Amino acid sequence: MSMFLPKLKSLFGKKNETASFVKKFILETGAGLLIEDNEGNVIYGNPDPALPSRIPVKCDEQVIGWVTGGTNASLIAEMLSLLIQKESEKKKLGSEVLTTYQELNVIFDFSEKLAQSIDPEVIAQFALEQACHSIPSDSGVVVLWDEKAEKLLVPAFSGDELFNTENLMGNAKLLLKTGLSGTSEIINNPDQLIEAGVVREDVHSLIYAALKVKHRIMGAIILVSKDPDKYTALNLKLLVTLALQSSTAIENALLYERNIREVKEREEAILKIHEVTMKFVPSAFIRSLGKEVITDIRLGDQIEKEVTVLFTDIRDFTTLSEGMSPEENFLFVSSFNGRMGPIITSHNGFINQYLGDSIMAIFPDDPKDALLAAISMQQSLQEYNHQRQGKGLPVIRIGIGMHTGPLIMGITGDEHRLDAATISDTVNTAARIEGLTKYFRTSILLSENTMSRIEGKDDYHLRYLGKVQLKGKHKALGIHECFSGYEYEFVKSRMLSLPVFKQGLQLYLEGNFAEAVNSFQSIIEVDPYDQTTMYFLEHAKKYIAQGIPANWSGALEMAGK
């Protein structure tokens, strides 16, 4: 019997106007009547075997009582059927209004909660829990179709283990015919899904609603029950509504997630580009211009400041490279630069240029940084040479020269091509001092300008080598050698002979070459590897044999680099 069928007795209640109307009608017609419900209970009148007719009272085609009487029995039965039908319709309408109100409350609350999350999996799980709560089920899943990977995903699961998620994800074709077809349906015979191992054998009812946005199918909400014929059209209507709301929320969450991912990827790409760009234009150079990042620089930006410029060069590189292929040559230079570059950076300098087998570096703060870097580079080279000798390769020698002075750093070029530029005579002087290492046969040379600005000079092993007259310069430049980077035994022997060297150099600069030869010769007898002393010894002997050049001042004149 329908849950909305009212009792016939309700028409005769004290508060029901119908009762008085029926009683009045019966009295006025003088009819003898007996009114009973469908269970034989007397509602009105008294039993009378003489009453000839027994007419049913119906509601929604179902008998709910009887009217027994004479000729007016059918009229009374028809009237009662009409009245009870109206009562039934009122009850149905009230129930539908209540159901609609409850659904609206569910949907409203559901919408509010959906708006509180931007995680697709959290939204899927919440949608499933809401569906299982509103439509009592034993188990449920949310499936999503990953278009990019062309596979099913199961972001949410609830209830008993009535689904085999592995078989579910592996039966995309079967799901495309049902849950992913875009339709919503009740299935009371899920044999096909049972045979595929998607659901267990004790599942007897299934209901699903498609998750779709516009015309794109995203997936489905699927609920199952162990009870047969569990779901109704009202259940399907509510599930479809929940699915539509969930679809929009999941789509927005996926878009947000994708946007966040794309933004992150763009940020990572920009950061990578920034990191790579910093390798071409050092951050220290940019900061020296008063800028934080390379995008802040503009054509014409420039600043003048006092810096120490350092040059290093591989000795006899042409001879070394003759025995190498172009690729081997490139790998050799790259390996050397890869060893020396970080040393410069670690001592607060930056590489301004890699010039093939040479390096130009700038130390913008303390000249001592440049000297410490040069010493570390020399020590690193010794380790490198030990490795090369172990492989039967020739050793490498380098020359390092540095000079301190004013320098203009700036951005030059045009609107289509910018370049970081350094313009100063300080750069040329540093390059020429590096070139002097070939003449003095030493590894590290620094100018008087650099030497005078280094605090704690006594902490380093230094020798004054006199003055040099550079081409185009009116004033000779004092030069100092640093041998702190040599191996211990060489440093020790140089320090022991330092007083004699100073005496010999003074004699040499005064033109007393005979006495100078004696001093230098005594050093070579003890330390035959002191090539710088050998240089002065050879020149003193030459001047004794050939005479002193005209206008000789003791300074070495450089015609070029």
C-alpha positions as CSV (number, residue, x, y, z in Angstrom):
1,M,0.0,0.0,0.0
2,S,1.2,3.5,-0.8
3,M,2.7,5.4,2.0
4,F,0.6,8.4,1.0
5,L,-2.9,6.6,1.3
6,P,-4.9,8.2,4.1
7,K,-7.2,6.2,6.4
8,L,-10.9,6.3,5.6
9,K,-11.5,6.9,9.3
10,S,-9.7,10.3,9.0
11,L,-12.7,11.7,7.1
12,F,-14.9,11.2,10.2
13,G,-12.7,12.7,12.8
14,K,-14.0,15.4,15.1
15,K,-12.0,18.2,13.5
16,N,-12.8,17.1,10.0
17,E,-15.7,19.1,8.4
18,T,-16.2,16.2,6.0
19,A,-17.7,14.0,8.8
20,S,-20.5,16.4,9.6
21,F,-21.2,16.9,5.9
22,V,-21.5,13.1,5.3
23,K,-23.6,12.5,8.3
24,K,-26.0,15.4,7.3
25,F,-26.2,14.0,3.8
26,I,-27.1,10.5,5.0
27,L,-29.7,11.9,7.3
28,E,-31.3,14.1,4.7
29,T,-31.5,11.3,2.1
30,G,-32.8,8.9,4.8
31,A,-30.5,6.2,3.5
32,G,-29.4,3.4,5.7
33,L,-25.7,3.0,5.3
34,L,-22.8,1.1,6.8
35,I,-19.3,2.5,6.2
36,E,-16.3,0.2,7.0
37,D,-12.5,0.4,6.4
38,N,-10.8,-2.3,4.3
39,E,-10.1,-4.3,7.5
40,G,-13.9,-4.5,8.3
41,N,-13.8,-2.0,11.1
42,V,-17.1,0.0,11.3
43,I,-16.6,3.7,10.9
44,Y,-20.3,4.8,10.6
45,G,-23.7,3.1,10.8
46,N,-24.8,-0.3,12.0
47,P,-24.5,-3.6,10.3
48,D,-27.8,-4.6,8.6
49,P,-28.0,-7.8,6.6
50,A,-30.9,-6.3,4.6
51,L,-28.7,-3.7,3.0
52,P,-28.5,-4.8,-0.7
53,S,-25.3,-3.2,-2.1
54,R,-21.6,-3.2,-1.0
55,I,-19.6,-0.5,-2.9
56,P,-15.8,-0.1,-2.6
57,V,-14.2,3.3,-1.6
58,K,-10.9,3.7,-3.6
59,C,-7.9,6.0,-3.5
60,D,-5.2,5.7,-6.1
61,E,-7.0,2.7,-7.5
62,Q,-6.7,0.9,-4.1
63,V,-9.7,-0.2,-2.0
64,I,-9.5,1.5,1.4
65,G,-13.1,0.8,2.6
66,W,-16.7,-0.1,1.8
67,V,-20.1,1.5,1.7
68,T,-23.0,-0.9,2.2
69,G,-26.5,0.4,1.7
70,G,-29.4,1.0,-0.8
71,T,-29.6,2.9,-4.0
72,N,-27.5,5.8,-2.6
73,A,-24.6,3.6,-1.5
74,S,-22.7,4.1,-4.8
75,L,-23.2,7.8,-4.6
76,I,-21.8,7.9,-1.1
77,A,-18.9,5.6,-2.0
78,E,-18.1,7.9,-5.0
79,M,-18.2,11.0,-2.8
80,L,-16.0,9.4,-0.1
81,S,-13.5,8.2,-2.8
82,L,-13.3,11.8,-4.1
83,L,-12.7,13.3,-0.7
84,I,-10.1,10.7,0.3
85,Q,-8.3,11.2,-3.0
86,K,-8.0,14.9,-2.2
87,E,-6.7,14.1,1.3
88,S,-4.1,11.8,-0.3
89,E,-3.0,14.5,-2.8
90,K,-2.6,17.0,0.1
91,K,-0.5,14.4,1.9
92,K,1.6,13.8,-1.2
93,L,2.1,17.5,-1.8
94,G,3.2,18.0,1.8
95,S,5.6,15.2,1.6
96,E,7.0,16.5,-1.7
97,V,7.4,20.0,-0.2
98,L,9.2,18.5,2.8
99,T,11.5,16.4,0.6
100,T,12.3,19.3,-1.6
101,Y,13.0,21.5,1.4
102,Q,15.3,18.8,2.8
103,E,17.1,18.4,-0.6
104,L,17.6,22.1,-0.8
105,N,19.1,22.2,2.6
106,V,21.4,19.3,1.7
107,I,22.4,21.1,-1.6
108,F,22.9,24.4,0.1
109,D,25.1,23.0,2.9
110,F,27.0,20.9,0.3
111,S,27.7,24.0,-1.8
112,E,29.0,25.9,1.2
113,K,31.4,23.1,2.1
114,L,32.6,22.6,-1.5
115,A,33.6,26.2,-1.5
116,Q,35.9,25.7,1.4
117,S,38.4,23.4,-0.4
118,I,40.6,23.8,-3.5
119,D,42.0,20.2,-3.4
120,P,40.4,17.9,-6.0
121,E,40.8,14.8,-3.9
122,V,39.3,16.5,-0.8
123,I,36.3,17.7,-2.8
124,A,35.8,14.2,-4.4
125,Q,36.0,12.5,-0.9
126,F,33.5,15.1,0.5
127,A,31.1,14.7,-2.4
128,L,31.1,10.9,-2.0
129,E,30.5,11.1,1.8
130,Q,27.6,13.5,1.2
131,A,26.2,11.2,-1.4
132,C,26.4,8.1,0.8
133,H,24.8,10.1,3.7
134,S,21.9,11.4,1.6
135,I,21.4,8.1,-0.3
136,P,22.2,5.3,2.2
137,S,24.6,2.9,0.5
138,D,27.0,0.2,1.5
139,S,29.9,1.5,-0.5
140,G,30.8,4.2,-3.0
141,V,33.6,5.5,-5.2
142,V,34.4,8.6,-7.3
143,V,36.2,7.8,-10.5
144,L,37.9,10.5,-12.7
145,W,39.1,10.2,-16.2
146,D,42.7,11.4,-16.7
147,E,42.7,12.6,-20.4
148,K,46.4,13.2,-20.5
149,A,47.4,9.8,-19.2
150,E,44.3,8.1,-20.6
151,K,43.5,6.2,-17.5
152,L,41.0,6.1,-14.6
153,L,41.8,7.5,-11.2
154,V,40.0,6.7,-7.9
155,P,40.5,9.8,-5.7
156,A,37.8,8.9,-3.2
157,F,36.4,5.7,-1.6
158,S,33.9,5.1,1.1
159,G,32.2,2.3,3.0
160,D,32.6,-1.5,2.7
161,E,35.2,-2.9,0.3
162,L,32.6,-3.8,-2.4
163,F,34.8,-2.3,-5.2
164,N,38.0,-3.7,-6.5
165,T,39.8,-0.5,-7.3
166,E,42.5,-2.2,-9.4
167,N,39.9,-3.9,-11.6
168,L,37.9,-0.7,-11.7
169,M,40.9,1.3,-13.0
170,G,41.7,-1.5,-15.5
171,N,38.2,-1.6,-17.0
172,A,38.0,1.9,-18.6
173,K,36.2,0.6,-21.6
174,L,33.4,-1.0,-19.5
175,L,33.1,2.2,-17.4
176,L,32.9,4.3,-20.5
177,K,29.7,2.4,-21.4
178,T,28.2,3.2,-18.0
179,G,29.5,5.7,-15.4
180,L,31.6,7.6,-18.0
181,S,29.1,7.6,-20.7
182,G,27.7,10.9,-19.6
183,T,24.4,9.4,-18.4
184,S,23.1,8.8,-14.9
185,E,21.3,5.5,-14.1
186,I,20.0,3.0,-11.6
187,I,21.2,-0.6,-12.3
188,N,19.4,-3.4,-10.4
189,N,21.3,-6.2,-12.2
190,P,25.0,-5.4,-12.1
191,D,26.1,-8.8,-13.5
192,Q,28.4,-7.3,-16.1
193,L,30.4,-5.4,-13.4
194,I,30.4,-8.5,-11.2
195,E,31.8,-10.6,-14.0
196,A,34.6,-8.0,-14.6
197,G,35.5,-8.1,-11.0
198,V,34.7,-4.4,-10.5
199,V,32.2,-5.1,-7.7
200,R,31.7,-8.1,-5.4
201,E,29.1,-10.7,-6.0
202,D,26.9,-9.6,-3.1
203,V,26.2,-6.2,-4.8
204,H,22.6,-6.2,-6.0
205,S,21.9,-2.5,-6.7
206,L,24.0,0.3,-8.2
207,I,23.4,3.9,-8.9
208,Y,25.7,6.3,-10.7
209,A,25.7,9.9,-11.8
210,A,28.1,11.4,-14.3
211,L,30.6,14.2,-13.3
212,K,30.6,16.5,-16.2
213,V,31.3,20.1,-17.0
214,K,29.5,21.4,-20.1
215,H,29.9,18.5,-22.6
216,R,33.1,17.1,-21.1
217,I,32.8,13.9,-19.0
218,M,35.1,14.1,-16.0
219,G,34.1,10.9,-14.2
220,A,31.3,9.6,-12.1
221,I,30.0,9.1,-8.5
222,I,29.1,5.4,-8.1
223,L,27.1,4.0,-5.1
224,V,26.3,0.3,-4.5
225,S,24.1,-1.6,-2.1
226,K,23.8,-5.2,-1.1
227,D,20.0,-4.8,-1.1
228,P,18.0,-5.4,-4.3
229,D,16.0,-2.5,-5.8
230,K,17.6,-0.2,-3.3
231,Y,17.5,3.1,-5.2
232,T,14.6,5.3,-6.4
233,A,14.2,8.0,-9.0
234,L,14.3,10.5,-6.2
235,N,17.7,9.1,-5.2
236,L,18.9,9.4,-8.8
237,K,17.7,13.0,-9.0
238,L,19.6,14.0,-5.8
239,L,22.8,12.2,-6.9
240,V,22.7,13.9,-10.2
241,T,22.4,17.3,-8.5
242,L,25.3,16.5,-6.1
243,A,27.4,15.3,-9.1
244,L,26.8,18.5,-11.1
245,Q,27.9,20.6,-8.1
246,S,30.9,18.4,-7.5
247,S,31.9,18.5,-11.1
248,T,32.1,22.3,-11.1
249,A,34.1,22.3,-7.8
250,I,36.5,19.6,-9.0
251,E,37.0,21.3,-12.3
252,N,37.8,24.6,-10.6
253,A,40.1,22.9,-8.2
254,L,41.9,21.1,-11.1
255,L,42.2,24.4,-12.9
256,Y,43.5,26.1,-9.8
257,E,46.0,23.2,-9.3
258,R,47.1,23.4,-12.9
259,N,47.4,27.2,-12.7
260,I,49.5,26.9,-9.5
261,R,51.6,24.2,-11.2
262,E,52.1,26.4,-14.3
263,V,52.9,29.4,-12.2
264,K,55.4,27.3,-10.3
265,E,56.9,26.0,-13.5
266,R,57.2,29.5,-14.9
267,E,58.8,30.7,-11.7
268,E,61.2,27.8,-11.8
269,A,61.9,28.6,-15.5
270,I,62.5,32.3,-14.7
271,L,64.7,31.4,-11.7
272,K,66.7,29.0,-13.9
273,I,67.0,31.7,-16.6
274,H,68.0,34.1,-13.9
275,E,70.6,31.6,-12.5
276,V,72.0,31.0,-16.0
277,T,72.1,34.7,-16.7
278,M,74.0,35.4,-13.5
279,K,76.7,33.1,-14.9
280,F,77.1,35.4,-17.9
281,V,76.7,38.6,-15.9
282,P,77.8,38.0,-12.3
283,S,75.5,39.2,-9.6
284,A,78.4,41.0,-8.0
285,F,78.8,43.1,-11.2
286,I,75.0,43.9,-11.0
287,R,75.2,44.8,-7.3
288,S,78.2,47.0,-8.0
289,L,75.8,49.0,-10.2
290,G,73.4,49.4,-7.3
291,K,71.0,46.9,-8.8
292,E,69.5,43.7,-7.3
293,V,68.7,41.6,-10.4
294,I,69.6,41.7,-14.1
295,T,66.2,42.9,-15.1
296,D,66.8,46.2,-13.2
297,I,69.8,47.2,-15.4
298,R,69.5,49.7,-18.2
299,L,71.7,50.7,-21.1
300,G,74.1,53.4,-19.8
301,D,74.1,52.3,-16.2
302,Q,77.6,52.7,-14.8
303,I,79.7,53.3,-11.7
304,E,83.3,54.1,-11.0
305,K,85.0,52.5,-8.0
306,E,88.4,51.3,-6.9
307,V,88.8,47.6,-7.5
308,T,91.6,45.0,-7.9
309,V,91.8,43.4,-11.3
310,L,93.4,40.0,-11.6
311,F,94.5,38.2,-14.7
312,T,95.7,34.6,-15.0
313,D,97.1,32.9,-18.0
314,I,98.3,29.3,-18.8
315,R,102.0,29.3,-19.7
316,D,103.0,27.8,-23.1
317,F,99.4,27.0,-23.9
318,T,100.1,27.0,-27.7
319,T,102.7,24.2,-27.2
320,L,100.3,22.3,-24.9
321,S,97.4,22.6,-27.4
322,E,99.4,21.4,-30.4
323,G,99.1,17.8,-29.1
324,M,95.4,18.0,-28.5
325,S,92.3,17.8,-30.8
326,P,90.0,20.8,-30.8
327,E,87.6,18.9,-28.5
328,E,90.4,17.9,-26.1
329,N,91.6,21.4,-26.2
330,F,88.2,22.7,-25.2
331,L,87.7,20.1,-22.5
332,F,91.2,20.9,-21.1
333,V,90.4,24.7,-20.8
334,S,87.0,24.0,-19.4
335,S,88.5,21.7,-16.8
336,F,91.1,24.3,-15.8
337,N,88.5,27.2,-15.6
338,G,86.2,24.9,-13.7
339,R,88.9,24.5,-11.1
340,M,90.0,28.1,-10.9
341,G,86.7,29.9,-11.2
342,P,85.2,28.8,-7.9
343,I,88.3,29.8,-6.1
344,I,87.9,33.4,-7.3
345,T,84.2,33.4,-6.3
346,S,85.0,32.0,-2.8
347,H,87.3,34.9,-2.2
348,N,84.7,37.6,-2.9
349,G,85.7,38.1,-6.5
350,F,83.8,37.5,-9.8
351,I,84.8,36.4,-13.2
352,N,84.5,39.3,-15.6
353,Q,85.6,37.3,-18.6
354,Y,86.9,33.8,-19.6
355,L,89.4,34.6,-22.4
356,G,90.3,31.2,-23.7
357,D,93.3,30.1,-21.7
358,S,93.1,33.3,-19.6
359,I,90.8,34.6,-16.9
360,M,90.0,38.2,-16.0
361,A,88.5,38.6,-12.5
362,I,87.5,41.6,-10.4
363,F,87.7,41.9,-6.6
364,P,85.5,44.9,-5.7
365,D,86.2,45.1,-2.0
366,D,89.6,44.2,-0.5
367,P,92.8,43.7,-2.5
368,K,93.7,41.0,0.0
369,D,90.9,38.9,-1.5
370,A,92.7,38.9,-4.8
371,L,96.0,37.9,-3.2
372,L,94.4,35.1,-1.2
373,A,92.7,33.9,-4.4
374,A,95.9,33.9,-6.3
375,I,97.7,31.8,-3.6
376,S,94.8,29.3,-3.5
377,M,94.8,29.0,-7.3
378,Q,98.6,28.3,-7.2
379,Q,98.0,25.6,-4.5
380,S,95.1,24.1,-6.5
381,L,97.4,24.0,-9.5
382,Q,100.0,21.9,-7.6
383,E,97.3,19.3,-6.8
384,Y,96.2,19.3,-10.4
385,N,99.7,18.8,-11.6
386,H,100.2,15.8,-9.3
387,Q,97.2,14.2,-10.9
388,R,98.5,15.0,-14.4
389,Q,101.9,13.6,-13.7
390,G,100.3,10.4,-12.4
391,K,98.7,10.1,-15.9
392,G,101.9,10.9,-17.7
393,L,100.7,14.4,-18.7
394,P,102.9,17.5,-18.7
395,V,102.6,19.9,-15.8
396,I,100.9,23.2,-16.2
397,R,102.3,26.6,-15.1
398,I,100.3,29.7,-14.8
399,G,101.0,33.4,-14.4
400,I,98.8,35.6,-12.2
401,G,99.1,39.4,-12.2
402,M,97.0,42.0,-10.3
403,H,96.7,45.7,-10.0
404,T,94.4,48.0,-7.9
405,G,92.9,51.2,-9.3
406,P,89.8,53.0,-10.5
407,L,87.5,51.2,-12.8
408,I,84.3,52.1,-14.6
409,M,81.8,49.2,-14.7
410,G,78.7,49.6,-16.8
411,I,76.2,48.5,-19.4
412,T,77.1,49.3,-22.9
413,G,75.7,48.2,-26.3
414,D,72.5,49.2,-28.0
415,E,68.7,48.7,-27.5
416,H,68.9,45.2,-29.0
417,R,72.2,44.0,-27.5
418,L,73.6,44.8,-24.0
419,D,76.9,43.9,-22.6
420,A,78.6,44.3,-19.2
421,A,81.7,46.3,-19.8
422,T,84.8,47.4,-17.8
423,I,86.6,50.5,-19.0
424,S,89.8,51.5,-17.2
425,D,93.6,51.7,-17.6
426,T,93.6,49.5,-14.4
427,V,92.5,46.5,-16.6
428,N,95.4,47.1,-19.1
429,T,97.9,47.5,-16.3
430,A,96.8,44.3,-14.6
431,A,97.0,42.4,-17.9
432,R,100.6,43.7,-18.4
433,I,101.6,42.7,-14.9
434,E,100.4,39.2,-15.6
435,G,102.5,39.3,-18.7
436,L,105.5,40.2,-16.6
437,T,105.4,36.8,-14.9
438,K,107.0,35.4,-18.1
439,Y,109.9,37.8,-17.8
440,F,110.4,37.4,-14.1
441,R,109.8,33.7,-14.3
442,T,107.4,33.7,-11.4
443,S,103.8,32.8,-10.8
444,I,102.2,35.7,-8.8
445,L,103.0,39.4,-9.3
446,L,101.2,42.3,-7.7
447,S,101.7,46.0,-8.3
448,E,102.8,48.5,-5.7
449,N,99.2,49.9,-5.8
450,T,97.8,46.6,-4.7
451,M,100.7,45.9,-2.2
452,S,100.2,49.2,-0.4
453,R,96.5,48.5,0.2
454,I,96.9,45.1,1.8
455,E,96.9,45.0,5.5
456,G,99.0,42.5,7.3
457,K,101.6,42.2,4.6
458,D,103.9,40.2,6.9
459,D,101.5,37.3,6.8
460,Y,102.5,36.6,3.2
461,H,105.8,35.6,1.6
462,L,106.7,38.6,-0.7
463,R,109.7,39.8,-2.6
464,Y,110.2,43.2,-4.1
465,L,111.4,42.9,-7.8
466,G,112.0,46.6,-8.6
467,K,110.1,48.8,-11.0
468,V,108.7,48.3,-14.5
469,Q,108.2,51.0,-17.1
470,L,105.0,50.0,-18.9
471,K,104.4,51.2,-22.5
472,G,102.6,54.5,-22.5
473,K,103.3,55.2,-18.9
474,H,105.3,58.1,-17.6
475,K,105.9,56.7,-14.1
476,A,107.5,53.3,-13.4
477,L,105.4,50.9,-11.4
478,G,106.8,48.9,-8.4
479,I,106.3,45.1,-8.7
480,H,106.2,42.5,-6.0
481,E,106.4,38.7,-6.2
482,C,104.3,36.5,-3.9
483,F,105.6,32.9,-3.5
484,S,103.2,31.8,-0.7
485,G,101.5,29.4,-3.0
486,Y,104.6,27.3,-3.7
487,E,105.3,24.0,-2.1
488,Y,106.7,24.1,1.4
489,E,110.4,23.3,0.6
490,F,110.5,26.1,-2.0
491,V,108.8,28.6,0.3
492,K,111.3,27.7,3.0
493,S,114.4,28.2,0.7
494,R,113.0,31.5,-0.6
495,M,112.5,32.8,2.9
496,L,116.0,31.8,4.0
497,S,117.6,33.5,1.0
498,L,115.3,36.6,1.2
499,P,117.9,38.9,2.9
500,V,120.5,38.0,0.4
501,F,118.0,38.5,-2.5
502,K,117.1,42.0,-1.2
503,Q,120.9,42.9,-0.9
504,G,121.5,41.6,-4.5
505,L,118.5,43.5,-5.9
506,Q,119.7,46.7,-4.3
507,L,123.1,46.2,-5.8
508,Y,121.5,45.4,-9.1
509,L,119.3,48.5,-9.1
510,E,122.4,50.7,-8.2
511,G,124.3,49.2,-11.2
512,N,126.8,47.3,-9.1
513,F,126.3,44.2,-11.2
514,A,129.5,42.4,-10.1
515,E,128.5,42.4,-6.5
516,A,124.9,41.6,-7.5
517,V,126.1,38.6,-9.4
518,N,127.8,37.3,-6.2
519,S,124.6,37.6,-4.2
520,F,122.4,36.0,-6.8
521,Q,124.9,33.2,-7.5
522,S,125.0,32.3,-3.8
523,I,121.2,31.9,-3.8
524,I,121.2,29.7,-7.0
525,E,123.9,27.4,-5.4
526,V,121.5,26.7,-2.6
527,D,118.2,26.9,-4.5
528,P,118.7,26.2,-8.2
529,Y,114.9,26.3,-8.8
530,D,114.7,30.0,-8.0
531,Q,114.0,31.1,-11.5
532,T,113.4,34.7,-10.5
533,T,116.8,35.0,-9.0
534,M,118.2,33.3,-12.1
535,Y,116.5,36.1,-14.2
536,F,118.4,38.8,-12.3
537,L,121.6,36.8,-12.4
538,E,121.5,36.4,-16.2
539,H,120.7,40.1,-16.7
540,A,123.5,41.3,-14.3
541,K,126.0,39.1,-16.2
542,K,124.7,40.5,-19.6
543,Y,125.2,44.0,-18.4
544,I,128.7,43.2,-17.2
545,A,129.5,41.7,-20.6
546,Q,127.7,44.1,-22.9
547,G,127.5,47.3,-20.8
548,I,124.5,49.2,-19.4
549,P,121.9,50.5,-22.0
550,A,121.7,54.2,-22.4
551,N,119.4,56.0,-19.9
552,W,119.1,52.8,-17.9
553,S,117.3,53.4,-14.6
554,G,117.0,49.9,-13.3
555,A,113.4,49.7,-14.4
556,L,112.4,47.0,-16.9
557,E,110.9,48.6,-19.9
558,M,107.9,46.8,-21.4
559,A,107.2,47.5,-25.1
560,G,103.9,45.6,-25.0
561,K,102.1,43.1,-22.9
